[in-house]
């Protein structure tokens, strides 16, 4: 049976993964829509819009995956190094490490007697797990995989980016900007809602924030594309 701390950490990890997926999708929506709107402002060529949108989608997804892989790898390496160091310290100085565990529980407001009893029981069960949980809030058996994080980021970004990409490609030329903006707004409303729900924040504030950011990004790139399109036409 898992301890309350382990269950709490497991749930926290799942929520963080869900939050990262939602934010990855949001990044895909905003960045891809900004590119296609910028190109749409510069030209009516469906081929140019398709090429730019596809490049933005692929490059953005790969960039997100690589960035997440590097970031999580660094975190994972640091956590593994700490666990190995703690394992060595427990082997070389078990008594001192035990007292540190007792002291850690005392600092959390537990009485000296109870702290020593808890430390004793946890040490008998799994001393390493007890130390890394108390000292670093880590579960030694649940280190995040860099590959899984990278794949999750790639997929979430791609799913988000496909929304404006498909919208601008399949829409008639005379209304493609309008259709894209509407599709993006709906998608951002959804990601804003879920990001706020996962984080326990205000849904209305989160949705307003992502919509404002997305509209601003699309408007700026569209105007830039329009100006460059006029200048070089």
N, C-alpha and C positions, 0 to 999 in steps of 0.2 A: 504493500500500500504506500502511495506517494505521500510525502509530508506536505503540509500546507504551503511551505515555502517553495517546494518543487512545483506544486500545482500552480502557484501564483506566477512563478517564473515562466512556466510553460505557457500559461495563458498570455502573459505579457509578450512573450516571443511571437506568439501567433498574431496578436494584435499589431505588433510592430511590422510583421510581414504583410499583413493586410493593409496597413497604413502605407507601407512602401509601394505596394502594388497600385493602390489608388493614386498616390502621388506620381508614380511612373506613368500611369495612364494619362494623368492630367498634363504632365510634361509633353507626352506624345501629342495630345490634342493641341496644346498651345503652340508648340514649336512647329509642327507640321502645318497647322492652319496659317501661321504667320508667314511661312515660306510660300505656300500656294497662293495666299492672298497678295503677297508682294509681287509674285510673278504675274498673277492675274491683273494686277494694276498696271504692269508694264506692257503686257501683250495679251492678245486674244488667242494666241496659238495654243491649241489643246495639247500639241506635242510638247511644247516648252513647259507648260504647266505640269503635264504628266511626268516629264523627266525630272523637273525640279522637285516635285512632290515625292517621287520615288526615291530620289537621292537623299532628301531630308529625312524620309522615313527610315531608310536603311542605315544612313550614317548616324542618325539620332539613336536608333535602337542599339547599334553596335557600341556607340559611345557610352550609353547608359550601362550596357552590360560590362564593358571593360572597366568603367569607373567603379561600378558596384563590386566587381571581382577584386580589384586592387584594394578598395576600402575594406571589404570584409576579410580579405586575406590578411591585411595588416592587423585587424582586430583579432582574428582567429589565431594568428601567430603569437600575438601578445598574450592571449588567454592560455594557449597551450604552454608557452614558456613559463607563465606564472604557476600553472598547475604542476609542471615538472619540478619547478623550484620548491613548491610547497611539499611535493612528495619527498624530495630529498631532505628538506628540513624536518619532516615528520620522522624520517628514518634516522637522522643524526641526532636530533634533539626532541624526542617525543614528549618529555616532561615539560619543557619550556613551551612547546606548541600547545600542549593541553591547557596550561595555565593561561595562555593567550586566548584560547577558546572560552575558558571560564570568564575571563575579564571582558571579552567581547559581549557576552550575554549580560554581565553585570552592568555594562555601560548602556545596555538597552532597557534598563530598569528592572531587571529580574534580581531577586534576592540572591545573596551569595550562596546559600544552601541549594536553592533551586537551580541556579546557574551551574553549579558543580554537578548536580544530578543530571541535568540535561546534557552537559558536555560529556559526562561519563557514558551515558546511553548512546549518544550519537557517535562517540569515538569507538565504542565497541561495535557499532553497526558498520560505519564507514568513516574513518577519521578524515580522510582526504576530502570526501564530499562535504563533510561538516565544515571544514575550514574554508574551502573555496566558496561555499554558500554564504557563510557568515561574513567573511572578510571582503569578498568581491561580488557577492550576489550572483555567483556563477553556478551552473549545473555542469559538472565535469563530463556528463554524458550527452550534453546537448549543445556542443559548440557549433555555431552556424557554419554551414558549408559555403565557401566562396562560389563554387560552381552553381549551386542551387540559387543563390542570391543573384548571380549574373543572369541565369536563365529566366528567373522571375522578372527581373528588370527588363530584359529584352522583350519578353512576351507582353508585359503590361504596357510598355511604351508603344509597341507595335499595334496592339489593340486600340489604344487611344489615338494613335496617329492615323490609323486606317479610316477613322470617322470623317475628318475633313478631306482626306485624300480621295476617298470614294465619292463624297458629296460633290467635290469640285469637278471630278472627272465625268460623272454620269449626268450632271445637270446640263441643260441647254445653255449655250453661250450667253444669252441675254439675261439669265437669272442665276448664273452659277455662283456669283458672289453672295447673293441673298440666301440661296439654299445652303451654302457653306456656313454662313454666319448663324443661321437658324440651327443647323446640325451641331455646330460647335457649342452654341448656347445651351442646347438640351444636354449635350454630353458633359459640359462643365457643371451644370446644375446637379447632375447625377454624381459626379466625382466630388463636388463640394459637399453634397449631402452625406455621402458615405465617409469622407474624410473627417467631417465633424462628428458623425455618429461614432466612429471608431475612437476618436480622440476625446469624446465627451464634451465637445465644445458647442457653441451656438451654431445651429444649422443655417439659420438665415444669414448670419454674419459671414460664415464660411462660403456660402453660395454666392453672396454678393461680392466677396473678395475675389473669388476665382473668375467670376463673370467679368468684373471690372478689369482684372489683369489680362484676361484673354481678349476682350474687346480692344483694350488699349494696344496690345501687341499686334493684333490684326490690323487695326487702323493705322498704326505707324508704318508697318511694313507695306501696306497697300498704298499709302501716300508716297512713300519712298519709291516704290515700284512705278507708280503713276508718273512721278516727276522724272525718273530716269527714262521711262518709256517715251515721254514727250520730248525729252532732250535729245534722245538718240534715234528718234523715228525719222 
